[in-house]
């Protein structure tokens, strides 16, 4: 067991195997197994939730852990964060954001409410679609911030892109403010997503 858990790759593969076994068991127990819309909806929702947890989890890591504690780290130790930890976290952060949005749009299309949700159910007046649509738009805004504001500014702030010290400091502040904007939007976004599951 220690051999399994000492390797992240082995741990993730084992977790995936357990998830697949449970998935197949639950699917067979309900209506049997077939590659229909329900199957693909299940798979897409699972992917959407998993990558969404990674995205928001890393957003909260940056805002609740890394940013508030950077000033407490001795200067000689800060390069470890800026050169190793932050770039790795930002890789998963931005790709989790992209896959969350893509899987959410696919899920909405599979379940037939993509257009209604994207138009906030104006015309049809279905509260569930209004709620999920609000969540989708908040998520799209947040993902836009990740890819087109936070990531470009973080590349300058972390020295991945050469720039002068003034631009580097300004980029760090911009990235932080937009990360905080996403933190502000995260609870309303999650509320609308959860509320949609209990509305008709």
N, C-alpha and C positions, 0 to 999 in steps of 0.2 A: 504493500500500500504506500509506503514511504517513497518507493521508486516512482510510482504513478504520480503522487502529489508533488514530488520535487521537480517535475517537469510540467511547465505550463501547457505545452503542446499536448502531452499525454492526458493531462487533466481535462482540457477542452474536448479532446476526442472522446474520452470516457463519458463526459457530461452529455455530449451529442448522442452517443450510443444509447445512454439511458433515456434521453428525451425521445429518440426515435422509437425505442421499445414501448415507452408509455404512449406515444402518439398512435402507434399501430394498434395497441391494445384498446385504447379508448375509441378509436375509429371503428374497429371491428365490433366493439360492444354496442355502438349506437346503430348504424345502418349498413355496416359492411364497408368494404373498401372499393372505391372506384375513383378514377381521375376525372371527377366532375367539378363543377363550379364550387361546390361546398368544400371539396378537398383543397383546391387552390386558394380559396378564401381563408381556410384554416392556416395553411402554410404561410400565406402572405401576412396574415394578422400576427402570427407568431414572430416572423422576421421583423415586422413593424414594431412590436413591443420590445423585442430583444435589443435592436439597434437604438430604439428610442430611449431605453433605460441607459444604454452606454452613453448616448449623446447628453442627456440631461444630467446623468451622474458625473460626467466629466465637466460639464458647465458648472455644476455645484462644487466640484472639487476645486476648480480654478477660483471660484468666488468665495467659498467658505474656508478653504484650506491654503491654497498656494498664495494668492494675492495678499490676504491679511497677514501672512507669516513671513513674507519675503524680507520685510524690514528687520526681522529678528535673526535672520541668517547672517553670519559673518561674511564680509565681502569676499574673502578667499574661497568660501564654499559656494557662493552664488553661481559660478560658472557650471557647476554640476547640475543645477536646476535649468539654467538657460541653454546649455549645450546638449543635455542628455534627457532629462525628465520632461521638460516642456515640449520639445519637438516631438517626442514619442506620443505624449498625451494629445497634442494638437493634430497629429496624424489620425488617430482614432476619433477624435472630436469632430473633425470636419467630414470624414467619410461616414461616420455614424449619422451625422446630420443629413447628408445627401441620400443615404439609403433609407432613412426614416421617411423623408419626404416622398421619394420614389415609391416605396412600398405602400405608403398611405394613399397615394393617388391610384396605384394599381388596385388596392383593396376597395377603394370607393367605386372604381370602375367595375370590378367584379361583382360588387353587391348592388350596382345599378343606381347609385346616388351621387356620382361624381359631379355631374352638371348641376343638380339641385343644391348640393353642398357648396360648390364654388360660387353659386349665385346667392348663397345664404337663404335658400328656399323662398326667395321673393317670387310671388306668384302662386306657389303651391302651399306655402304656409305650414310646412311640416316641422314642428319644433326640433325633432331629432336631427334633421338635416341642417337646420339653422345652427344648432349647437356644434355639430361636427364640422360644419363649414367655417364657423368662427375659429375653431381649433386648428383647422387646416390652414387658414390664412395666417394665423399667428405663427404656426410652425414654418410656413413659407418665408415670412418676414425674418424669423429667427435664423433660418438656414441661409438666407440672403446675407444677413449680417455676418454669419460665420465665414462664408466663402469670399465675400466681396469687401468686407471691412476688417473683421478681426484677423483673418489669416494674412492678408497682405501687410497689415500693420505689425502683426507679430513677427513676420519674417524680418522686417526692419529692426524691430525692438530686440530680437534675439541675435541679431548679427548674421542671419542667413543671407541677407542682402546688404551689401556695403552701403553705408550712408554716414552722414556727419552726426556728431553727438546730439545736436539740437533736434534734428529730424528723428533720431532714434528715440529720444525722450518724448517727443510729441506723438510718435507712433505708439509707444507703450501706453500713453494716457488714452489715446483714441481707442486702442484695442480693449483696454480696461473698461472704458465707458460703454462701449457697445456690448461687451460681455455682461456688464451690469444691466444693460437694457434687456438682453435676453433673459437674464435672471428675473427681472421684473415681469417679463411676459410669460415666463415658464409656468407659474402657478395658474394664471387665467387660462393658458393653453391646456394644461392638464385638467383643469376643472371642466372646460367645455367638452373635452374628449370623454371624460368619465360621465358627465351629465348626459351626453348623447346616448349612452348605453341604457339609460333609465327613462328616456323620453320616447314618445310615439309620433 
